[in-house]
Every structure is written in structure tokens, then in C-alpha cells.
């Protein structure tokens, strides 16, 4: 069979399709534009979600597997499907789940894998150019899969744009996948599963407000959290603040924490160590407030304000609250 | 005896990496090489599992692949207290992508026969997080990535219970051994190194090459890789920062509005 489809692994969390899946369907649609390639989602478990079609899938390959995510069982289903239907490319979200599942799938299929791509291009002939940051975004590399096997990439959340919901008519083809699990696929036992304590997902937030040491020093962490809430965003912290026990490890942005690329990144009292910068320089807009005019954060920020957070932060919060109150009148 | 293999990597110290604003090139050469910070945690987890293991105890082996200079990270591991250090060093390994690297490490693991392999979540130079799971697949072992705490080894040493967080979902898993795990930085605070332990290992690092591993040249390096870098480039520098007048909190407020949508 000819390799034609561009596949997107449909990542589910608590029965919901992950936002990155819809972003990838949008990107797959753009890649397929003007070509003969179809866009397909691979969905394991659950009912077939209509939104997969609405956001760009022509086909949903569906495996009826009534159990929670396990790397090995999903690897089995995906690899069997790839062998049967021979897609051109397979995209995963570069979430923790995607980044642990994709290497397993690629290695079993003996094909290449590029991690955390931020740009994809499809050349005539079907070669997928996979571009990704390295060295914390100081360098970009374009990567090609060697050989004739399926081209696999994980793609960073929040970089690709989902399609507006499609209007009108389109085919909604569902192809049922054979599920033939082996005992070894069930070797890892899930004893418990629950939402993590810090519920907000940094890597999926549109707005991230980060507290650096400058916030901690003046005891303004609650204010920083409040600002995050007021802006409809997620609270984050630098490593120094996390190490001091003032924020959770899951809230740490930077090299040894989470990498974020929100629409707006607000750095409060963050000096801008390289290890921090590499975790946030993908943000579309960076606003920084710092006492030190020479702080390295101002070298990556789009908008900067030098000043004392003890004056600025409470006033800023007051201002936003006042606007809201006015707006409500 | 329980045998734990920890895969570690030498990486450039990113605090010293900078981009030359004039040329746009990376000043990589000036950066000193250090032990990947996630791997310190992996070593710590291994040593703590060993400390808790009764019966005939445990052996912790540090394994790295890299050029001559990479032996420095094995000495770092020795300073923390590992029992054995193995350095995979061969010109044929150069240029390996994650698939080829995992294949080489898996070949070394087969020779060493560990019950458990621990890796850091990812290396801070490549940031792929792929080698651990890929190695598990090539060994046909189960794996658990993103482990957040010290795993509890069951008395029979045939399985362990561990916790990990995947995208805001906490999981408690029972994983049969042998297995591969990758650990988050927060899983354990690394201990301080001992100079004596480090010095004692200097002459004892084992050095393995292609022949020792029984691999063919075509399995390794560029030839054994499933990906190829077609080009590299530095991103365009960000435009200069617009500094607001001091004390202009109103302007600061306005700068936060763009993405706020209907809320402002």
C-alpha cells in the first residue's frame, strides 16, 4: 500500500482530547494542503470524538481498548496500525506522555524520531523536514528521517495553531483497528491514578506569571499568584524559589523544570539565568519587571520595567481589579 | 545481588553557553563540560536503592558513552559512591542519534546484566528524553519515564512500585524487573561527592569499544542513526526590549493586555 496519510496520535487525558492533538491536526491539515495526503487521527479507547473531525481529521483510526493509558499497550496498537496502513508520517504532542510513548514506537518500528519540533515542512515527494531547538533554543536543527520507514516527530505544545472548527460537510471515516495485545503489554500495573496536586498545566497555559527570587525576597509570592489568577494564567517560579520550598517542583520553569511557550510570559523579579531563559524564550511576548536594570532577563524581554516590586505588584493588582469592577458596572 | 546501571552523560555547561550577538554563532567551545544535572539525581536514586537493599546487597554501575574527556563524569559518579564505572569510547560511536545511542547503551547493558537501569529525564544539551525509552524498547523491557520519587523495591526484587507524573496526572505503577526508569530532578537531592572515592576510581574505569560490545560499525554513529541533521541555524535575535518609563505601572498594565482577550 502506498504511504499517504499524515497521522496524529490522539492524546487523551481524563477522557478529553488534549489541546496539543487539535493543534497537530491543524498542522497536519496545513501540511496536507494541495497534496494527496489525508489527515488521520489515531485514537485508542473512548468513544470516537467528533472534535477530531471538526479540527481536521479525514479519518479516525480507532482502537477499542477499554483501559487507561499504558505505554506498552498503546505502542502495540500504534505499531500494528502503522504496519497495516503504512502512513507517511506520525505526529505526537511533545507532552510527557508523547515524549515517553513516541521513542518506544519509533524504536519498535526501527525508524527515526525527532523531539520537540517547532516547525514542520513537507517537501514534494513526502519528505518531512522536522525543525527543533537545541541547546535551549540557542540553535535550531532541521532533521530528516533516514530510510523509507514512517517519519515520526513529537511537536511542542502551543506552537502549532488548531483549525477553526470546520463548517459544512466532510467525510467522517472511522476505521476500526485490530487490538491484539500480548501479556507483556500489560506487564506494568497501574495501582493508582489521580490528578496531580498542582492542577494548572504550565505548558498549556496561555499566560504564565513567574516569580523569581526578587518576589520571594519581598514576600510577594501570594501577590504573584494573584496576578496569575487575574490574568487567567498559571503561576510559575524559578529554580531558586522552588529550591527554597516556596513553590512546587512542577511549577518550575527552566532547564530542569518545565519548558513553556505561552502567548504572554510575565517575569517578576526574575534575573534571567541561562537555565531559566532556555525554558521560556519560546514565549510570544515576554514582559519583565526587575529592580536591576542590567538583569539578563531584559535581553530576552519585549517589554521591561525597572522598579521595586513592593510598589509595582500591589498597584498593578489594584489597577486590574478596579478595571474589572468598572467593567462589571 | 541486585545490579543497578545508571546511564550518565557529559554535557556542556549551559551557564557558559552564549550566542555571539555579532556573528549569531554559539560559543560552545568555551563552555566547560559537566555531568548532566538530571543524571546526578539518577545516581542518587540508585545509591539510595542500594542503601535500602538487604540480603546480598546491590551494585551500582555508572555507564557513559562519549569521547576521552567524558571519563570525567564517571569520576563524578565515583565521587558519589558508585561501585563500577564503564566508559564506552570508540570513534565509531561519534554522531549517533538517539536510536543508535540507545542501541549502543543497550548492548553494554546486555553485557552488564542489570536488574534496573536508571537514566535522567533528559540531557540538557539534546533535550530529547528519548534514549531511556528507546533503550527499554531495544532491550524488550518495560519502562517508566518521569519518575518523581524513590521507587520502592519489593522484597523478592522482581518488581517495584513507583510514582510518576505525566501531564498533570499522578500515577502509581508496579513495574516488573528488569526495567528502565527515567527520573525527574525533584526525585532526590544529590549527596555531596567524596574526593577520596573519586580518586580511588581513577585507575579502575573500564573502557569498552565497538569490539567489546560486539556491534558492527554500521550499527553505530551516523551509519546506525535513523535521523540526519540536514542543517543547523541560529534563530534571529529577539528585538531589543522596550523599557517603560520608571514608575509607569499604567504602561505595564497595558503591556499585559494583548493576549488577555475579553477579560481586560
Interface residues (C-beta under 8 A of the other chain):
Chain A: X13 X14 X18 X69 X71 X72 X75 X95 X96 X97 X99 X100 X101 X102 X103 X104 X106 X107 X108 X110 X111 X112 X113 X114 X115 X116 X129 X133 X134 X135 X136 X137 X138 X139 X140 X141 X142 X143 X144 X145 X146 X147 X149 X184 X187 X188 X189 X190 X191 X192 X193 X194 X195 X196 X197 X199 X201 X206 X207 X231 X232 X249 X250 X255 X256 X257 X259 X262 X263 X264 X266 X273 X274 X275 X278 X281 X284 X285 X287 X288 X289 X293 X298 X299 X300 X301 X302 X303 X304 X305 X306 X307 X311 X312 X315 X316 X319 X320 X323
Chain B: X12 X14 X15 X17 X18 X19 X26 X28 X37 X38 X97 X98 X99 X102 X124 X125 X126 X127 X128 X129 X130 X131 X132 X133 X134 X136 X137 X138 X140 X142 X143 X144 X145 X146 X148 X161 X165 X166 X167 X168 X169 X170 X171 X172 X173 X174 X175 X176 X182 X184 X185 X186 X225 X226 X227 X228 X229 X230 X231 X232 X233 X234 X235 X238 X239 X241 X242 X243 X244 X246 X247 X248 X249 X250 X251 X252 X253 X255 X256 X258 X259 X260 X261 X263 X264
